[in-house]
Every structure is written in structure tokens, then in C-alpha cells.
């Protein structure tokens, strides 16, 4: 009975929190929750400028109208007070946020000017941590993770207790493939702000990278519960949808995407995710409409690539070419604004253009220290498509052996092994790809099934190489391959090419550096929104 009462109390508290987030009050009348206007009770709600300033300062999601209001407010103030370093830093951070929300990289040069102006007025990361941290966030937005690490570590050294620095550092470390450093930064962040929605979301993302799906889902569920704004709630639902997609559950993913869009109609990430799920459910026409709507609102090149591949899978080659042309145009514009889209361009070139050009792009990125799982997978695939499967295999192994469960990574490795006549491990990884997510790509999933069929059944007596641990080709330190040095735990050191040993599924919510804490169960989806087709 006490447990039941506790559950009811928690449920009622959750409903009240949701009501207050929507700007209404709640009272109990005869056991029924009745919503009434707030009236004059309590302090006034913060205005859009204050809401955006709080969100931008914490690195949390903000709504586009609030960010626009903050920009107008600070621009007007700075015209009269040009020596206000703090306001320049706020304005620069707001430009970064608006650039991401609008998928408009033209805001990034403006952000850099504002942030550097702030540092000119008040120099030094100790005296002006906001501007220095803003430059780190800007570097992440431009996919310049080495610069983001430099700026972020400078702020952390000056003020280790500044919690908002750590999400920026975690993104930078992850982009560089320095996952041990990302784990240590997360441990510090959780110690500083354990129940903050932003911290919970970052925890979920790190756990997803490690392959700890249940723990990632639990943290995303907590982030939704603790979220105080529609933008934060939509972001948490989007994360839950992505985890459902990773598990090969497009119907479940669709429910979460629909719920996120109900809360935040302009959440373009969820609109594109919804299109992806619809395509997996054989609702290609609706998927195409959602992709087109997402691109019309936010013309991100990755959306153009996904829509192009959907068209190509349907034999609509002309429509596909139009989307690929849009991808080239948007990445060219982004390059002018200082954004590094080499990974995306290389993925495109590997499958639809010039694989050798993709290899050149990715080898240059590898030399810059960009050695994430995604970079490893892309470089291995580019080498394979360029006719060098033996050189490709170490990269494919590195991508698949660091924790993240990715159908795409497994498919790429399986095809590389098939080309090397390593039939047993090839069969295992192709099966793993289709078991992880049978509809992971409208273009590549059918190819995975065809490749598996071509391999045929297992030979009599079983495979000779059950786990694919045949002769290992070491990675050389040449520009075309990763270093063979062992991983360093120092956050400032260059990321290693040797993947850390990571357990696939822990039994408890782990410390990011390996110390378990409390056990968790698979979270119950916080929504039950039913998918409805768009016109």
C-alpha cells in the first residue's frame, strides 16, 4: 500500500511539473487535478531574453524565438555600451545557438567576432571564462574538436568548478576519439551537477557511445522528467527515439519523434528522425514529405544525403542527384563559414562519388587528430571502396570494438571481411548488422541481406575462425593509418588509435570511468503518442 501511495505521489508530482512548465497552475479538487491560471502568485515568469540567456549559458537547448529575442536585446545594448565584455560573450554564444537552431552557418563568423571582441575588452580565460567557453562551443559547432579541446581545457584549468565547461569538453573529446578523457570529464560533471537535465542528457549520449543502451535510455528518461522547458523535453524525447532506432524498433522510435514534435513543432532533428523511421516502416511517401519539410526549414546537408539515398533506393535517380547537389552546395557554404564537413563529404563520396577523394579527406582528418568511431568507420569504408580492403580492416575493427552498437559499422566490417575472403567473420558481422537494425538504411540494408545470401550457409564442421580473430594487420603511424600507441588517460594528449576495452552491457549505471553505482531497469517510455501520417 505504501509503495502504491508513493507511486501515485510521484505520478502527481510529475503531472504538476508538466503543468507548471506549460505556464498553468494546478490544484486538487475532490481528488481531481484542476488546472487554473497562475494569477499573481509567486515570482513572475522569466522573459524570453532571460530564458535564452540561462539556456545558452548552461549549454542547454533553447527555443528559436527566445534566442532571437536575446540577440535583439544584446545587440541594442551593445550599440550603447560597446565595452561590456559580458554582453559580447552572451551575444556570441547566442549567435552559436541560433546558427545551430537555424542550420545557418553564417552566424558562426558573427559569433567569433563577438567572442573575440569580448576577450579584447576583458582578456584571459580566468577573467573572462564565458567568452573562452563560447569559443570552445563555436569550435565544436564547426567540428574543429582540437580547437574546442584547447579552449575548453583553458577554462577548466582556470575554474575547475565551472560545470558548464564539461559538456563542451566531452563533445570535443568524443569528436577526437578520446573516449577515456570524455569519461573522466563526465564523472567530474556528474559530481558537480548530478540531476541537471543537461548533465543527464550528456550522460545518456556518453553511455550510448559506450554501447550501454539501457543506461543511456534511463538517463534520457530522467532528462525528460527533470526538463524544465519544451526544448529540453523535446531533446530528451529525441534521444530516446534515437536509442529505439539503434535497437531496430522504428515503431517505438516513431512514437518518441511524434511526441517531441508535439512539444516542439520546429524540432527539425525529430522531423528528420521521423522520416527515417517512416522509411523503415515502408511508408516512403510520408518519409519523403517529412524529409522535404525538414530540409525546407533547416537545409542540413546530412538530411539531403538521407533523402537522396531514399530516392536512390526507389530508383528515382534524378531526384537523388538533386539532393546530392544540395549537399555539395550546403557543405561549400559551410566551409566558407569555417565549418568542417569533411566526414559527411567523405561518406557521400565513398558511396556516390569518388572513394579515393574520400580517402584523401579522411586521412587528412585523421592526421588532425579526429579519430572518433565515426571517423574510423568512414575511413575504413572509403579504403574498401577505393579497392584497399586489407588497409580498411583495422579501421573497421577499431570502429566496431569500442562499444557503440551500430548496424552500419557492422555492415561495413562484414563487407570488408567478405572482400578478404574471411567468410566466417563476414557472415557474423553481416548478421549482426541485420540483427541490430534490420532496416538501418533503405539503400544498404538490402545490400547487407544480399551479401549474406551470397555467403551461403555455414560449411560442415563449423567455421574455422569463429570470432574473426585471424592474423591481425597492425596499424601503422603513416598518414593513411592510425598510430599504434596505447591510449593515454591525459585529456590533453592526442587520442590513441588503440580502442579501449569497454564492456558491452553493464549490470549497473556505471561511472564513465568504470565504477558502477546504482542498478537501473529499462525505462518506460514517458509518452504514448500515436503516430499520425502527415498530409
N, C-alpha and C positions, 0 to 999 in steps of 0.2 A: 504493500500500500504506500509506504514512504517513497519507494522508487517511482511508483506511478505519479505521486504528487510532485516529485522532483522533476520528472519529465514534463508534466503539464506546466510547471512553473517556468522551466527553461523554454518551452514552446511559446508561452505567453510573452516572455521577455523578448524572444526573437521577433514576434509579431509587432510588439511595441516599438522595437528598434527600427523595424522596417517602416512602420507608420511615421515615426519621427523623422526618418531620413526623407520621407516624402513630403514633410512640412505640415503634418497634421498632428493633433493630439489624440490621446486615447484614454477612455475611462471605462470602468467595468460597471454595467448596469444590469442587475439581476443575473450576473454571471455571463453577460454578453459584452463583448468588446465593442464599444461605440466610438466612432471617430468624430472628433469635433475640432473646429479651428482653435489654434493656439491662443488667440486673443492677445492680451497684454502680459501673459505670464512669462517669466524668465527673461533672459537677455535676448536682444534681437538677433535674428539670423544674420550671419556674415554676408556681405555683399559679394558680387561676382569677383571683384578685384581681390578681396581678402581670401575667398575660397581658392582662386587660382594661385595666389601667392603662397598659400600654405601647401598646396599640392605640388607646385613646382619646386619649392624649397625642400620638400621631402622626396622628390623624385617619384611622386605618386601620379596616377592618371588624373587628368583634369579635363573638363568639358571645353569644347572649342569656343562657345560664347564667353565663358569665364576668362579663358586665356586672352581672347580678343579684347575684352574689357580691361584686363590688366595691362596689356600692351598700350592701349589708348591712354590709360591713366598715367603710366610711367613716361611715355613719350611727351605728354603735355607737361608733366612735372619737370622733366629734364630740359625742356626748352627754356625754362626759367631758372633752373638750378643745375647747370651743366657740370658742377664739381661734386655732385652727390655720387660717390663711388658705389654705395649700396644699391641705389636705384639703377645704375648702369648694369650691375650684376644681375639684379632682378629682371631687367629688360632683356638682357642676353639670354638668361635661362628661359624666359617666356618665348623668345624667338625660336629657341631649340625645340621647345614643346610644340609650338604652333607648326613648325616645319614638319614634325612627325605626325601631328594630327591631320594636317592638310596634304601630306605626302608632297610637300613643296620644298625642295632643297634650296630654293632661292633665299629662304630665311636663314640658312646657315652662315653665309658670309656676313649678313647683318648681325647675327648673334656673335660672331667672332669679333667684329668691330666694337660692339657694346662691351663685351667682356674684357677686351684688351684696353678699352678706354677706362673701365673700372680699375684695372690694375695700374694704369698710368697715373690715375688720381691717387690711389692708395696701393702701392706695390707690396708684393710679398704674400705668400700663402698663409703666413701666421696672422698678418694684419687684415688680409682680405681673402679668407677661405672660400667665400661664396663665389667670387669670380674665378678662382683657381679650380674649384669643383665644377663650375659651369663649363670651363674649357675641357675638363675631362668628359663631361656628358656630351658636349659637342663632338669630341673626338670619337666617342662610341657611336653617335648618330652617323658619323661619316665612315664608320667601320675602320677607323685608324686606332686599333686597340693598343698598339705600343705607346702612342701619344697619350691615350686615355690612362694607361697604367702610370706613365710618368707624372701626369698632373694629379691623378688620384693619390698616388703614394706620397707626393709632396704635401697634400692636405692632411693625409693620415699621420704623417710624421709630425706635422705642426700641431695637430689636435686629434689624438687617437680616440677621444671620446665622442667625436662628431659622427653620429651614427649614419647620417645621410650619405657619407662618403663611401660606405662599404658596398651598397648595391651597385654603384658606379664601378668600383674596383672589381667586383665579382663578374660583371659583364665584360670588362676588359680582360681579366684573366681567362674567362671562358673563350673569348674570341681568339686568344693566343694559344689555347690548348693547355694552359697551365692549371689543370683541374685541382691539384693539391693546394695551390695558393687560393683558388676560389673557395675550396672547402674551409680553409683556415679563416678566410675573411667572413664566411658565413657564420662560423662558430662565434667570432667576435661580435658580429651583428646581432645574432640571437641573444647573446649575453647582454647587449645594450638595450634592445627593444624586442623582447620575445613575442609580444602579442600585437605588434603593429601590423596592419593589413599589408603594407608594403613589404615588410620583413617576411610575412607568411607567404606572399606571392613569390618573392625571391627564393625562399626555401623550396617551394614547390618546383621552381624551374631547375634549381641545382639537383634536386632529387631525381627529376625526370632525366637529366643528363647522365646521372649515375645508373639509371635503369631501375630505380626504386619506385615503381609505379604506384603502389598502394600508399606509400608515404607521401608521394607527390600529390596524389588525389586528396589525401587527408589535409595537407597544408592548404591546398587550393580551396577546399571546403571551408576550412577555418577562415581563410581570407575573405570568402564570401560572407560568412557570418559576421565578421568584425568590420566589414567595409562600411564606411560612413557616407559615401557618395555614389550616385548611379554609375559614374565612370569606374570606380573601384569594383563595384559589383559586377559590371559587365566584363571587366578584365578577369575577374576570378572565374566567372562562368565560361569565358573563352578558354582559360587554362584547362578547366575540367573537360570541355569539349575536345581540346587537343589531345588530352590523355585518352579519352574514349576512342578517338580516331586512331591513335597509336595502337590501341588494343584490337583494332579491326572491328569496331562497333559503330558503324555510321549512323544507325538509327538513334543510338544514345547521344552521339555527337550532335546530331541534328537538334535534339531536344534542348541541349545546352546552348547551341548557337541561336536558336529561336528565342530562348529566354533572355540571352544577352541583348538581342536586338529589340526585344520588347522593353527592356530597361533603358537602352541607349540606341536609338534608331540609327544614329550615324556611326555606329561601331563597325567600321569597314572591315576590320580583321575578321569579325564574326560573319559578316556578309560573304566574304570570300571563303571562309571555312564552311559556311552553309552550302555554297556552291560545290565545294569539294565533296561534301557528304552526299549531296543530291546526285552527283555524277556516279558515286559508288553505288547508289541505290537504283541505277538505271533510269534516272529522271534527268536525262541530258538536256532537254529543252529548258527546264527550270534552272538547271545548273548554269547554262549559258546566259540566261537572263540575269541571274544573280551576279555572275562574273562581270557582265557588261555594266550592271548598276554599280558594282564596286569600283570598276575602272573609271566610270564616268565621274564618280565622286572623288576617288583617290587613285590616280593613274600610276600605281606602283608597277615597276617592270616585272616583279615576280607574279603579279596577277595576270599580266599579259602572257607570260610563259605558260602558266597553268591553263588559261583559256585556249591558247594556241595548241597545246598538247591535247586538250579535249577535242577541239576541232579536227586535229590530225587523226585522232583515234576514230573519228566518224567519217574519215575520207574527205573532209572539207579542207582541202589543201590550200585553196585561195584564201579562205578565212584565217587559216592558221598562219599563212605568210603575213597577213595584215597585222596580226598580233605580234609576230616576231619583229616586224618592222617597228611597231610601237615600242617594244622592249629596247631595241637599239637606240631609238630616239630618246627615251627617258633616261637610259643609262648615260648617254652622251651629255644630256643636260645636267645630270647629277655630277658627272666628272668635272664640269665647269665650276660647280659649286663646292668642289673639294670632297665629293663622296666617292668612296672606293667600292665599286660594284664588280670587281674582278671575279669573285666567286660565282656570282649569278651569271655573268657573261660566259665564264668557262663552262658552267653547267649547260648553258644553251649551246655553245659551240660544240661540246662533246657529242650531243645527240642530234643537233640540227645544222651544224655548220662545219667548222674546221677544227678537228680534235687536236691537231698539232699546235694551233694557236692557243687552244685551251691549256695544253701542257705548258707552253711558254708563260702564260699568265699566272698559272698556279705555282710554277716553280719560283717565279719572282716573289709571289706572296709568301711562299714557304721561307725564302731567304729573309724576308722582312720579319719573320717570327710568327706569322699567322699559321698556327698548327693545330687548329681545332679538329674535332672529329669530322665535321662537315668538310673542312679543307682536305683532310686525309682521304676521305671517301671520294671527293671530286677529283683530286689529283690521281688517285688510283684508277678511276673510271676513265679519265682523259687519256692516261697512258695506255690503257687497254684499247680504247677506241682508236688510238694512234698506232696500234699494232705492236705494243710492247707489254704483253701480259705478265712476263716474268718480272719486269720492273714495277708493274702495277700491284702485284700481290702483297708486298709488305705494307703498302699504304692501306689496302683494303683490310688487311688484318688489323692494323692499328685502329682503323675506324670502327671495326666491329667488336673489338676486345676491350673497350674502355667502359662499357656499362650500358650505354644507350641502346635500347631495343628499337631498331629501325628496319622496317621491311625493305626500304630502298638500299640501305647499306648491305643487308644480307643478299639481296638480289645481285647487286654489283659484284660482291665477292664470289657468289656462285657462278656467275658468267665468266669471271676471270679464271676461276679454277677449272671450269669446263674447257676453256681455251687451252689450258695447260695439261689437259687430259687427266686431271685429278678428279675422276668421276665420283668417287665416294664423298669427298668433302663438298664437291659442287652440288651433288644431289641434296646433301644435308642442308646447305645454305639456301638453295632454292626452295626447298620445303619449308625452311624456317621463315623465309620471306612471306610465303603464301599463308603460313600458319599465323604469323604475326598480324598481317593485314591483307586478306585475300584481294582487296581492291585498292591497293596502295597507290596505283596510278592507272588512269584509263589507257595509257599508251604502253606502259612497261609491265603491268601485271599479266596481260595476255602473253607477252613475250616470256615471262617467267614460267608460265604454265607450259608453253611450247618447248622451252629449253628442258624442263623437267621430263616432258614426254619423250624428247629426243634422247635423253639419257637412259630411258627404259627402266626396267626393274633391276633390283639388286642381283648380282651374279650369285650362282650357287656357292654355298660356303661362306657367304657374307663378305663384306668389304675388307680389303687388306689394311686400309688406313681409316679406321673407324672415326677418328676425331680430326682428320685433316692435318695431323702434325707430321707431315713429311719433312723432307730436307728444307731447312729454313734459309732463305736468301737474306743475308744481313743488309741493313740499311746503311748506306754509305753517307759521308758528310758532304758529298758533291752537291752542287746546286739543284740537281734533279731529284735528290732524295734526302730524307730526314737524317739528322745526326743519330748516332748510336749511343750517345752519352746517357747515363742514367738520369732519372728525374731528380730535380733539385726541389727542396721544400722552401727555398727562399723566394718570396713573392717577387723580388726584383730581378731574379735570374731569368735567362731565356728559357722558354719551355722546352722540355725534352721530347725526343721522338719516341721514347720508350713509354708505352702505356702503363699507367699504374694498375696494380692488381685491385679490382673492385668487386665485391660480392654482388651477385645479380639481384637477389631478393632478400633483404634483411628481415629479421623477425620483429624488429622494433624500429621506431623512429630514430634514426641514427644522428649522432653528431656528424657534421660534414667531414670531420677528420677521423671518424671511425668509432667514436664512443657512443654506444646506444643509450637512449633514455627511455621514455615510456612506450609501451606497446600501443599499437593502433589497429583498428579494423577498417575494412573498406568503407568509405563514406557513402552515405545515402545521398543521391542527387537532391540538391535543395530546391528543385523545380519539377513541375510536372507538365510544363507547357507542351502542348501537342503541336507538331509541325503542321503548317498550312502552306499550301502552294501559293506562290506569288503570281499576280497577273502579269 
